[in-house]
Amino acid sequence: MTEVIVRLPEDLGIVMKRHASVNWSNIAAEAVRKSAAELELLDAIASESKLTEEDAIALGRKVKKGMWERVYKKLV
């Protein structure tokens, strides 16, 4: 098993100490497992994509612009 050291903000450490009965190691492992699974899924999707990085950036900009225009119309 791999051992990882994680540095956390002091306020979070205080909460964890107050709830010492909680298995924080398992909670952290599940969070990492979930994030790793999401990354693997994104890698699989990206590996089959025919978009170049430049195409993806351009598409993202068009989507953002369209969303901004829709929100702006509601505001004015």
Buried (B, 14 or more C-beta within 10 A) or exposed (E): EEEEEEEEEEEEEEEEEEEEEEEEEEEEBEEEEEEEEEEEEEEEEEEEEEEEEEEEEEEEEEEEEEEEEEEEEEEE
